[in-house]
């Protein structure tokens, strides 16, 4: 009998998912025995119809395990959704010439409940057979046979589902194993030491490079034993950083000294990132350790050379200032100009020593990139413990050696002029320097208060030209001067990118 829907290929592919060849079906034998007794028939079968045969997964009252499909009654029964009944096959035109009717076992009565997959695809039938004609089954027998048929279908679907789940689990396990092999191969070929931990921070994986570097036996640094590999002076700090990352989920990054297999402690950069699932929960940490010992030594050597150069540059400033002073003593008529020049050179030297200290002792406590730090150095001669003549307020700005020189000249000239002619020439006068950031500009406001009245100079002097040169030419900014009756006001607008290299990179 030809099938119209679904195709034969679909059915055969579906039947393979049930794995019907692997085991016996004792549970179904119990169902056929009960159905046979319920319906009062000598034979009951669980029949699965394939492409060329019908096979019996369970049978009561029949010795054969299969018959050809072209003589199958169940191939008809499975296509409906109700009980398929043949009272007398010898009188039914569809089956009168069937070999199972004309010959052994001489079927006369047949009733079959269809077996349907979860997708609605026909599989076969649970059937009862008699060898004498019958009018049919009683309502109770019909209901029972349909119910038992649904039970057989449910059993087959559960078996199929379990097999598919097992297959999926095997596929996932195989994929996971393959992924782990690829990861381990990749990790072992990396120059860095690679490690991994559980969500709670328990270290359970290190690559070959780790064991090669440390010389430790495999597994000996699992758990919390990793911290013992660090220099004793670094252990508390490393653990504190790691615990912070575990508590917050923030990336882990720290430099520490790691014990090499030679017994030497080498500087290492440790980094780790969390892996999260779709809900945001951390499922694992992956980290690396990179040997930076040589780079660290090179940086220390460069720093030592930089300090030595800075010291020599500071000495050059001192020598120049000394030469200027010596010239002034030999030529008294240039003493005023010499004093101004010496003060400017000294201001440059102080600014340079701030951003490029010649030793650790000379470094500022607030760092080497603070505008406030540079200004405090320049204004120190005008301050006293009980009287701060120049107040620095607002938002500190980041500077470097590139901007420190023009800024030092700029504010040195403003402070010198204020001491000669402006607010600092009067004991009651003071200066306020306020800084802020506006968009991509650094705004600095110099405001003199309490000094004598001031007026715009008739002629532009060297100091004014030096201020304009520092702001406009070297820093690419603008300057506005306002000679008010109560004191000079100066507003400087300087691009943030000109203040430091780091700011220029971000821009």
SEPA-342085 format. One record per residue (C-alpha): x negated, y negated, z negated. Coordinates in steps of 0.25 Angstrom, whole numbers, padded with zeros to 4 digits, always signed. Each point is the difference from the previous one (the first is absolute). Layout:
<rs>
XYZ
...
</rs>
This chain:
<rs>
+0000+0000+0000
-0006-0014+0004
-0001-0011-0010
+0002-0014+0003
-0004-0008-0013
-0010+0000-0005
-0010+0005+0010
-0007+0014-0001
-0013-0007-0003
+0005-0008-0011
+0006+0013-0007
-0012+0008+0002
-0009-0011-0006
+0010-0001-0012
+0000+0015-0002
-0015+0000-0002
+0001-0010-0011
+0007+0011-0008
-0012+0010+0001
+0010+0012+0001
-0012+0010+0002
-0007-0002-0013
+0008+0007-0011
+0012+0009-0003
+0013-0007-0003
+0005+0008-0013
+0009-0011-0004
+0007+0001+0013
+0002+0015-0001
+0008-0003-0013
+0009-0010+0008
+0002+0010+0011
+0004+0011-0010
+0009-0009-0007
+0007-0005+0013
+0001+0015+0005
+0008+0003-0013
+0008-0012+0000
+0005+0002+0014
+0001+0015+0000
-0009+0002+0012
-0011+0011+0001
-0010-0010+0006
-0004-0014-0003
-0012-0008+0007
-0007-0013-0001
-0004-0002+0014
-0009-0011+0006
+0002-0002+0015
-0013-0002+0008
-0003-0002+0014
+0000+0015+0004
+0004+0007-0012
+0009-0001-0013
-0008+0005-0012
+0006+0004-0013
-0006-0007-0012
+0009+0009-0010
+0009+0011+0003
+0009+0010-0006
+0005+0012+0007
-0009-0001+0012
-0014+0006+0002
-0004-0008+0012
-0007-0014-0003
+0003-0007+0014
+0008+0001+0013
-0001-0007+0013
+0006-0014+0000
+0009+0003+0012
+0008+0010-0008
+0001-0009-0012
+0013-0003-0006
-0007-0010-0010
-0004-0009+0012
+0015-0003+0002
+0003-0002-0015
-0012-0010-0003
+0006-0010+0010
+0012-0003-0008
+0003-0006-0014
+0010+0010-0004
+0001+0015-0002
-0001+0007+0014
+0009+0013+0000
+0001+0011+0010
+0012+0010-0005
-0003+0010+0011
-0013-0001+0009
+0005+0011+0009
+0012-0009+0004
-0008-0013+0001
-0004-0004+0014
-0013-0006-0005
-0005+0012-0007
+0008+0012+0006
-0013+0004+0008
-0010-0003-0010
-0010+0011-0003
+0002-0001-0015
+0015+0002+0003
+0000+0011+0010
-0012+0007-0007
-0006+0001-0014
+0004-0005-0010
+0013-0002+0008
+0004-0014-0006
+0015-0002+0000
+0002-0011-0011
-0009-0012-0002
+0001-0013-0009
-0012-0010-0001
-0002-0012-0008
-0010-0010+0008
-0013-0003-0006
-0004-0015+0003
-0013-0007-0003
+0000-0014-0008
+0000-0007+0014
+0012+0008+0005
-0008+0009+0009
+0006+0015+0001
-0009+0011-0006
+0009+0012+0000
+0011+0006-0008
+0003+0008-0013
+0009+0011+0006
+0008+0012-0005
+0003+0011+0010
+0010+0012+0000
+0000+0011+0010
+0016+0001+0000
+0009-0012+0004
+0005-0009-0011
+0010-0011+0001
-0010-0009-0007
-0005-0004-0014
+0009-0005-0011
+0000-0015-0004
-0009+0004-0012
-0010+0008+0008
+0000-0011+0011
-0003-0011-0011
-0010+0009-0006
-0008+0004+0013
-0001-0015+0003
-0005-0004-0014
-0010+0011+0001
-0004-0005+0014
-0003-0014-0006
-0008+0007-0011
-0008+0007+0010
-0002-0013+0008
-0004-0007-0013
-0010+0011-0003
-0006-0001+0013
-0001-0016-0001
-0007+0001-0014
-0010+0010+0006
-0002-0009+0012
-0002-0013-0009
-0009+0007-0009
-0009+0005+0011
+0000-0014+0007
-0004-0006-0014
-0011+0010-0001
-0005-0002+0014
+0001-0016-0003
-0008+0002-0013
-0010+0009+0008
-0001-0011+0011
-0002-0011-0011
-0010+0008-0008
-0008+0003+0013
+0001-0014+0004
-0005-0005-0014
-0011+0010+0000
-0004-0004+0014
+0001-0015-0005
-0009+0003-0012
-0010+0007+0009
-0001-0012+0009
+0000-0010-0012
-0011+0008-0006
-0008+0001+0012
+0001-0015+0003
-0003-0003-0015
-0012+0009+0000
-0006-0007+0013
+0002-0014-0006
-0012-0007-0006
+0007-0004-0012
+0004+0008-0012
+0015+0003+0001
+0009+0004-0011
+0015+0001-0004
+0008+0000-0012
+0014+0004-0004
+0010-0012-0003
-0004+0001-0015
-0015-0002+0004
-0005+0014-0002
-0011+0002+0010
+0002+0013+0007
-0008-0002+0013
-0014-0004+0004
-0006+0002+0014
-0014+0006+0003
-0007-0013+0000
+0004-0002-0015
-0006+0013-0004
-0012-0003+0009
-0003-0013-0006
+0003+0003-0015
-0006+0014+0001
+0011+0005-0009
+0007+0014+0001
+0013+0000+0007
+0012-0003-0009
-0009-0005-0011
+0004-0014+0001
+0015+0002+0001
+0010-0006-0010
-0007-0012-0008
-0014+0006+0002
-0003-0010+0011
-0002-0011-0010
-0012+0007-0006
-0007-0001+0013
-0001-0015-0001
-0011-0008-0007
+0004-0001-0015
+0001-0015+0001
+0010+0001+0011
+0009+0011-0005
+0009-0009-0008
+0002-0010+0011
+0002+0011+0010
+0011+0007-0008
+0007-0014-0004
+0001-0003+0015
+0005+0014+0004
+0010+0000-0011
+0005-0014+0004
+0002+0005+0014
+0008+0012-0005
+0009-0008-0008
+0003-0011+0010
-0002+0007+0014
-0010-0010+0004
-0012+0004+0009
-0013+0004-0008
-0013-0006+0003
-0012-0001-0008
-0015+0001+0001
-0007+0009-0010
-0013+0008-0001
+0002+0015+0003
-0010+0011-0004
-0007+0006+0012
-0004+0014+0001
-0015-0005-0002
+0004-0006-0014
+0000-0014+0005
+0012-0009-0001
+0004-0006+0013
+0009-0012+0002
+0013+0005+0006
+0013-0007+0005
+0012+0007-0004
+0014-0002+0007
+0013+0007-0001
+0014-0003+0006
+0013+0007-0004
+0009+0008+0009
+0015-0002-0002
+0012+0007+0005
+0012-0006+0006
+0006-0004-0013
-0013-0007-0004
-0005+0010-0010
-0015+0003+0000
-0002+0014+0004
-0016+0000+0001
-0012-0009-0001
-0011+0001+0010
-0013-0006-0002
-0015-0002+0005
-0013-0002-0007
-0010-0007+0009
-0015-0001-0003
-0004-0015+0000
-0013+0002-0008
-0009-0005+0011
+0010-0012+0004
+0000-0004-0015
-0015+0000+0000
+0000-0008+0012
+0010-0010-0005
-0008-0001-0013
-0013-0003+0008
+0007-0010+0008
+0006-0007-0012
-0014+0000-0006
-0006-0007+0012
+0012-0010+0001
-0003-0003-0015
-0014-0002+0004
+0003-0009+0012
+0010-0008-0008
-0011-0002-0011
-0010-0005+0010
+0011-0009+0007
+0003-0006-0014
-0015-0003-0002
+0000-0006+0014
+0011-0010-0005
-0008-0003-0012
-0013-0002+0008
+0008-0010+0009
+0006-0007-0012
-0014-0001-0006
-0006-0005+0013
+0011-0011+0001
-0003-0004-0015
-0015-0001+0003
+0002-0008+0012
+0009-0010-0007
-0010-0002-0011
-0011-0003+0011
+0010-0009+0007
+0009-0007-0010
+0007-0008+0011
+0007+0013+0004
+0003+0005-0014
+0015-0002+0002
+0001+0007+0013
-0009+0011-0006
+0009+0002-0012
+0012+0002+0008
-0007+0009+0009
-0005+0008-0011
+0014+0001-0007
+0005+0005+0013
-0010+0011+0002
+0002+0004-0015
+0015+0001+0003
-0003+0009+0011
-0009+0008-0008
+0010+0002-0011
+0011+0004+0010
-0009+0010+0007
-0004+0006-0014
+0015+0002-0003
+0004+0007+0012
-0014+0007+0002
-0005+0002-0015
-0015+0004+0000
+0002+0009-0012
+0011+0007-0007
-0002-0010-0012
+0003-0012+0009
+0013+0006+0006
+0013-0007-0004
+0009+0007-0010
+0012-0003+0009
-0006+0006+0012
-0008-0006+0012
+0011-0003+0009
+0008-0010-0008
+0002-0015+0004
+0003-0004-0014
-0014+0007-0004
-0007-0009+0011
+0007-0013-0005
-0003+0003-0015
-0015+0002+0004
+0000-0014+0008
+0008-0007-0011
-0008+0005-0012
-0008-0013-0001
+0013-0008-0002
+0006+0009-0010
-0002+0001-0015
+0005+0010-0011
+0011-0011-0005
+0002-0008+0013
+0004+0007+0013
-0002-0012+0010
+0004+0009+0012
+0012+0009-0001
+0001+0012+0009
+0014+0005+0002
+0009+0008+0010
-0003+0012+0007
-0014+0005+0001
-0005+0003+0014
-0010+0011+0006
-0013-0006+0005
-0013+0006+0005
-0014-0005+0004
+0005-0005+0013
+0010-0010-0006
-0007-0003-0013
-0011-0009+0006
+0010-0010+0006
+0009+0000-0012
-0012-0003-0009
-0004-0012+0008
+0014-0005+0001
+0004+0001-0015
-0014-0005-0004
+0002-0012+0008
+0014-0003-0005
-0005+0002-0015
-0012-0009+0003
+0008-0011+0006
+0010+0001-0012
-0011-0001-0010
-0006-0012+0007
+0013-0008+0004
+0012+0008-0004
+0007+0007-0011
-0012+0006-0006
-0007-0013-0002
+0010-0004-0011
+0000+0008-0013
+0015+0001+0001
+0000+0005+0014
+0002+0014+0005
+0002+0008+0012
+0010+0011+0003
-0004+0011+0011
+0013+0008+0004
-0001+0011+0010
+0012+0008+0007
+0003+0009+0012
+0010-0004+0011
+0002+0009+0011
-0014+0002+0006
-0006-0012-0006
-0008-0003-0013
+0005-0013-0006
-0010-0007-0010
+0005-0013-0006
-0011-0009-0007
+0007-0011-0009
-0007-0010-0008
+0007-0007-0012
-0003-0010-0010
-0012-0007+0007
-0002-0013+0005
+0008-0005+0013
-0006+0005+0013
+0000-0005+0014
-0003+0006+0013
-0015-0002+0004
-0002-0011+0011
-0011+0009+0006
-0001+0015+0000
-0012+0005-0007
-0008+0013+0001
+0008+0007-0011
+0013-0002+0007
-0006+0005+0013
-0005+0012-0008
+0013+0003-0005
+0007-0001+0013
-0011+0009+0006
+0002+0010-0011
+0015+0001+0002
+0003-0003+0014
-0012+0006+0007
-0005+0012-0009
+0014+0004-0005
+0009-0004+0011
+0009-0008-0010
+0006-0014-0001
-0002-0011-0011
+0009-0011-0004
-0005-0011-0010
+0009-0010-0007
-0006-0011-0008
+0010-0003-0010
-0001-0011-0011
+0000+0011-0011
-0011+0009+0007
-0004+0007+0013
+0009+0011+0005
-0006+0010+0010
+0008+0012+0006
-0007+0011+0007
+0006+0010+0010
-0009+0011+0003
+0003+0013+0008
+0000+0012-0009
-0008+0008+0010
-0011-0010-0002
-0001+0002-0015
-0005+0015+0001
-0003+0011+0010
+0010+0009-0007
+0011-0010+0002
-0004-0002+0015
+0001+0015+0002
+0014+0001-0006
+0004-0012+0009
</rs>
